[in-house]
């Protein structure tokens, strides 16, 4: 969340690198955050990115909603 708040967006590849996660885990994590309406996906499947939803204030979210 902090990375997205600071940089405005994150790609799946960036998530993999930052979290030392597999591609499958990154997609699963990002999909879960999207379903909880914490982040939203923008763009094409291959070149898109994730950004915080409009209702998120300065990158802060209720941590109970993340996990």
HELIX and SHEET records of a PDB file:
HELIX    1   1 UNK A    2  UNK A    7  1                                   6    
HELIX    2   2 UNK A   12  UNK A   19  1                                   8    
HELIX    3   3 UNK A   23  UNK A   35  1                                  13    
HELIX    4   4 UNK A   63  UNK A   65  5                                   3    
SHEET    1   A 2 UNK A  39  UNK A  42  0                                        
SHEET    2   A 2 UNK A  49  UNK A  52 -1                                        
END                                                                             
